[in-house]
Amino acid sequence: MISDKMEVLVKNSSVIRAMFEEGKRLASIYGADKVYDFSLGNPNVPAPSEVNEAIKAVVDEESSTYIHGYMSNSGYEDVRKAISASINRRFGTDFNESNIVMTVGAAGGMNVLFKSILNPGDEVIVFAPYFGEYRSYAANADAKLVTVSPDTTTFQPNIKEFEQLITARTKVVIINTPNNPTGVIYSEDTLRALADVMKRKEVELGTDIVLFSDEPYRELAYDGAVVPYVTGFYDNTVVGYSYSKSLSLPGERIGYLVIPDSLKDAELVKSACNTATRILGFVNAPSLMQRVIARCVDVDVTENIKVYDRNRSALYEGLTLAGFECVKPQGAFYMFMKTPCDDKEFAERAKKYNILVVPGSSFGCPGYVRIAYCVAYETIVGSLDSFRQLAQEFR
């Protein structure tokens, strides 16, 4: 009954979601406090109070027809104006409302862009480790995903291999910084090197290559780390953003694309994105949440970051003391831990201790597991003895 394409996608369905469902099953048996579910990037920190106040204010103060009705496929003009002004203040850019397309989260934005610019057989380059759903998004556009192998010393992109993999069919390059699953932030030097390669290849091949910067974790950075804003490095850049992580709103599905005027055929791409938003069935980003975001573009999330930082420090210290090896993340809320055996086997053995982690092979980087520490602090502390017992199995 289902299509051939969907049959493949269903078989390769997200391991992350499967682990999340396993967590619910184990919790029903042992109790939620005895299960250490690190599978899903589902923020435990509540949305800032300003968000809840904004929801009430929008409902009380704005016209019901207005807040629940249709608008331009790009989104409300005043919302896009507020977002562009905030970006300009923070990053020294020069955008306006015409550069913003409101989207159903970062994933919706990426699919809208892919629908707009990819032809069947075009190539999308990703840097391992990468968010596994990129495979499905590329497949949905009948594009080919091309993977640059990981540099497991720094987890910065492997620039030399990247240059070798660019072909005349390369249309999009995806970066994700702070990175899911490693928490690594791509440095300015990395981004400049990346941009230089892409500029040279565009000239050499006579093609246009779009750099898509996937940024749901932009605000989540620790120890004073700075996340460079990518549009200043490369003209053909599109930024995808989501409020899922910064404002703890994953279920509300609200985000945006930044389409700079410097992008080749920018006006055509904007029009295509508006059309793709309709074709894909989104029609527009959620109306109520757009109105809320207009009031929350500059909400301070420092307290959220402090919570994640506390979790990060406790988990990193506990894992390393147990004998595990991992890079201390600079951002996001994931720990990428090296496994002493096959990563899938390790994830299965961890279940004996009610620990749920996601194999690194799901991110194109076997030999590691991802541990999402956006959980209660008590979960972190409670899990450490189980991690120590698990480590003993490999001694």
C-alpha positions in Angstrom: 0.0 0.0 0.0 2.7 2.6 1.0 5.0 4.0 -1.6 8.4 2.5 -2.4 10.1 5.7 -1.1 8.2 5.6 2.2 8.9 1.9 2.7 12.6 2.7 2.7 12.1 5.8 5.0 10.0 3.8 7.5 12.6 1.0 7.7 15.3 3.7 8.4 13.0 5.6 10.8 14.7 7.6 13.5 16.6 5.5 16.1 16.2 8.5 18.5 12.5 8.2 18.5 12.7 4.4 18.9 14.8 4.9 22.0 12.4 7.5 23.3 9.5 5.0 23.0 11.7 2.4 24.7 12.2 4.8 27.6 8.4 5.1 28.1 8.1 1.3 28.1 10.8 0.9 30.7 9.4 3.7 32.8 6.1 1.9 33.0 7.9 -1.2 34.4 10.5 0.3 36.7 9.2 3.8 37.4 10.3 7.0 35.7 12.8 7.8 38.4 14.6 4.5 37.8 15.0 5.0 34.1 17.8 7.3 32.7 16.5 8.4 29.4 19.1 10.4 27.5 17.7 9.7 24.0 15.7 12.8 22.9 16.7 16.4 22.8 13.5 17.4 24.6 14.3 20.3 26.9 13.5 19.7 30.6 13.9 23.4 31.4 10.5 25.1 31.2 9.9 27.9 28.7 10.9 31.3 30.2 8.1 33.1 32.1 8.0 35.8 29.4 6.8 33.3 26.9 3.8 32.2 29.0 3.0 35.8 29.7 3.2 36.6 26.0 0.8 33.8 25.2 -1.7 35.2 27.7 -1.2 38.8 26.4 -1.6 37.9 22.8 -4.9 36.0 23.5 -6.2 38.9 25.7 -5.0 41.8 23.7 -5.1 40.9 20.0 -8.0 40.2 17.7 -9.0 36.5 17.7 -9.4 36.6 13.9 -6.0 38.1 13.6 -4.1 35.7 15.9 -5.8 32.5 14.5 -6.1 33.5 10.8 -4.1 33.2 7.6 -1.4 35.7 6.7 1.3 35.9 4.0 3.0 32.6 3.5 6.2 34.3 4.7 4.5 35.1 8.0 3.3 38.3 9.7 5.3 41.3 8.5 5.6 42.8 12.0 6.9 39.5 13.4 9.5 39.2 10.6 10.5 42.8 11.2 11.0 42.2 14.9 13.1 39.1 14.2 15.3 40.8 11.6 15.9 43.8 13.9 16.9 41.4 16.7 19.4 39.6 14.4 20.8 42.9 13.3 21.3 44.1 16.8 23.1 40.9 17.9 25.2 40.1 14.9 25.8 43.4 13.0 23.8 42.3 10.0 21.5 44.3 7.7 18.4 42.3 7.2 14.8 43.4 7.0 11.4 41.6 7.1 11.8 40.6 3.4 14.7 38.4 4.4 12.7 36.3 6.9 10.4 33.4 6.1 8.6 32.0 9.1 8.6 28.2 9.3 7.3 25.2 11.1 10.5 24.8 13.1 14.0 24.4 11.7 13.1 21.0 10.1 10.1 22.5 8.3 12.4 25.3 7.1 15.0 22.9 5.8 12.3 20.9 3.9 10.9 24.2 2.5 14.3 25.2 1.2 15.1 21.8 -0.2 11.7 21.7 -2.0 12.6 25.2 -3.4 16.1 24.6 -4.8 16.9 20.9 -5.2 16.4 18.8 -8.3 16.4 15.0 -8.3 20.0 13.8 -8.2 21.4 16.9 -6.7 23.9 16.3 -3.9 23.7 17.6 -0.3 26.9 17.4 1.7 26.9 16.9 5.4 29.7 16.6 8.0 29.7 13.5 10.2 28.6 13.4 12.9 25.3 15.0 11.7 21.6 15.0 12.7 20.3 11.7 11.3 17.1 13.2 9.9 19.1 15.0 7.2 19.0 11.7 5.4 15.3 11.8 5.2 15.1 15.5 4.3 17.4 14.9 1.4 15.6 11.7 0.3 12.3 13.6 0.4 13.7 15.9 -2.3 15.1 13.0 -4.3 18.6 14.3 -3.6 21.7 12.3 -2.7 23.3 12.7 0.8 27.1 12.9 0.6 29.0 12.5 3.9 32.3 14.0 4.9 34.0 11.6 7.4 34.5 12.9 10.9 37.7 14.3 12.4 37.3 12.6 15.8 40.2 14.6 17.3 38.4 18.0 17.1 35.0 17.2 15.5 35.6 20.3 13.3 34.7 19.7 9.6 37.3 17.8 7.6 38.0 20.6 5.1 40.4 18.6 2.9 38.0 15.7 2.3 35.1 18.2 1.9 36.8 19.9 -1.1 37.4 16.5 -2.7 33.7 15.6 -2.4 32.3 18.7 -4.1 31.0 17.9 -7.6 29.0 19.6 -10.3 25.9 18.1 -8.7 26.6 19.6 -5.2 23.8 22.1 -4.5 23.7 22.3 -0.7 26.2 22.0 2.2 24.7 21.7 5.7 26.5 22.8 8.8 25.1 22.6 12.3 26.8 24.6 15.0 26.7 24.2 18.0 26.6 20.7 16.7 24.1 17.9 17.4 25.5 15.4 18.5 28.9 16.6 19.7 28.2 20.0 21.2 31.2 21.4 19.2 31.1 25.0 17.9 32.6 25.5 14.5 35.4 28.1 14.8 35.8 31.2 12.7 38.9 29.7 11.1 36.8 26.6 10.1 34.0 28.7 8.7 36.4 30.8 6.7 38.2 27.7 5.3 34.8 26.2 4.4 33.7 29.4 2.7 37.0 29.7 0.7 36.6 26.1 -0.6 33.0 26.7 -1.7 33.8 30.0 -3.4 36.7 28.3 -5.3 34.5 25.4 -6.3 31.6 27.6 -7.5 34.1 29.3 -9.9 35.8 26.1 -10.9 32.5 24.2 -11.6 30.4 27.2 -12.8 27.7 26.3 -10.2 25.9 27.8 -7.2 26.3 26.1 -3.9 24.1 27.0 -0.9 25.5 26.8 2.6 22.6 25.9 4.9 23.3 26.8 8.6 21.0 24.7 10.8 21.0 26.7 14.1 18.5 25.4 16.7 21.2 25.5 19.4 22.7 28.9 18.7 22.0 30.4 22.1 23.2 27.4 24.0 26.9 28.0 24.4 29.1 27.7 27.5 32.3 29.2 29.1 32.0 32.4 27.1 32.1 30.6 23.7 31.0 32.6 20.7 28.9 31.1 17.8 29.9 33.0 14.7 27.0 34.2 12.5 27.6 32.5 9.1 26.2 35.0 6.6 29.3 37.2 7.0 31.5 34.4 5.6 29.7 33.3 2.5 27.2 35.1 0.2 25.1 32.0 -0.7 24.1 31.2 2.8 20.6 30.4 4.2 20.1 30.2 8.0 17.5 27.9 9.5 16.5 28.7 13.1 14.1 27.2 15.6 12.9 28.4 19.0 12.5 24.8 20.1 15.7 24.7 22.2 16.4 28.3 23.2 12.9 28.9 24.5 12.0 25.2 25.3 9.2 25.1 22.7 9.9 21.9 20.7 6.2 21.0 20.4 5.1 24.4 19.2 7.1 24.1 15.9 8.1 27.7 15.3 11.2 29.0 13.5 12.4 30.9 10.5 14.6 31.0 7.5 17.0 33.9 6.8 17.4 34.4 3.1 20.0 37.2 2.6 19.8 39.5 -0.4 23.4 38.3 -1.2 22.0 34.8 -2.1 22.0 34.1 -5.8 18.5 34.7 -7.1 17.3 35.7 -3.6 13.9 37.0 -4.7 13.2 33.9 -6.7 14.2 31.7 -3.8 12.0 33.7 -1.4 9.0 33.2 -3.8 9.8 29.5 -4.1 10.0 29.1 -0.3 6.5 30.7 0.0 5.2 28.4 -2.7 6.9 25.4 -1.1 5.3 26.3 2.3 1.9 25.8 0.6 2.9 22.8 -1.4 4.2 20.9 1.6 1.0 21.6 3.4 2.3 23.9 6.1 0.5 26.9 4.5 2.1 29.1 7.1 3.9 28.9 10.4 1.6 28.6 13.5 -0.2 31.9 13.7 -0.4 32.2 17.5 3.2 31.3 18.1 4.3 33.9 15.5 2.4 36.6 17.6 4.1 35.3 20.7 7.6 35.3 19.2 7.2 38.9 18.2 7.1 39.7 21.9 10.0 37.3 22.9 12.7 37.8 20.3 15.1 39.2 22.9 14.2 37.1 25.9 17.2 36.4 28.1 17.9 32.6 28.3 20.9 32.9 30.7 19.1 30.9 33.4 18.3 28.1 31.0 21.9 27.9 30.0 23.0 27.7 33.6 20.8 24.7 34.1 22.3 22.9 31.1 25.8 23.9 32.1 25.3 22.4 35.6 24.1 19.1 33.9 27.0 19.3 31.5 29.6 19.6 34.2 28.1 16.8 36.4 27.8 14.4 33.5 31.2 15.1 32.0 32.9 14.6 35.4 30.9 11.5 36.2 31.6 9.8 32.9 35.3 10.6 32.8 35.7 9.5 36.4 34.0 6.2 35.4 36.7 5.8 32.7 34.7 6.9 29.6 36.2 9.2 27.0 34.3 12.2 25.6 34.8 15.7 24.3 33.5 18.3 26.7 30.8 20.1 24.7 31.0 23.9 24.0 27.3 24.2 23.2 23.9 22.5 22.7 23.0 19.9 25.3 24.6 16.7 24.1 27.6 14.6 25.2 29.2 12.5 22.5 30.9 9.6 24.3 33.4 7.1 22.8 32.3 3.5 23.3 34.6 0.6 24.3 32.8 -1.7 21.8 30.4 -1.4 18.9 28.1 1.6 19.6 24.9 -0.4 18.9 26.0 -3.2 21.2 26.9 -0.6 23.8 23.5 1.0 23.6 21.9 -2.4 24.1 24.1 -3.3 27.1 23.3 0.1 28.6 19.6 -0.8 28.7 20.4 -3.5 31.3 21.1 -0.5 33.6 18.0 1.4 32.4 20.3 3.8 30.5 19.0 4.9 27.1 21.6 6.5 24.7 21.6 6.8 20.9 24.3 5.0 18.9 26.7 7.3 17.0 26.1 5.3 13.8 22.7 7.0 13.7 24.7 10.3 13.2 27.1 8.8 10.7 29.8 8.3 13.3 30.0 4.8 14.7 32.0 4.1 17.9 30.3 6.7 19.9 26.9 7.3 21.6 25.0 10.5 22.1 23.8 11.4 25.6 21.2 14.2 25.7 21.7 16.0 29.1 18.6 18.3 28.7 17.1 16.3 31.6 16.5 16.8 35.3 19.7 17.2 37.3 18.5 14.4 39.5 18.5 12.1 36.4 22.1 13.0 35.7 23.2 12.3 39.3 21.0 9.2 39.6 22.5 7.7 36.5 26.2 8.0 37.4 26.3 4.8 39.5 24.7 2.9 36.7 27.2 4.3 34.3 30.0 3.2 36.7 28.6 -0.3 36.7 28.3 -0.3 33.0 32.0 0.8 32.7 33.0 -2.2 34.9 31.7 -4.6 32.2 34.6 -3.5 30.0 37.4 -3.7 32.5 
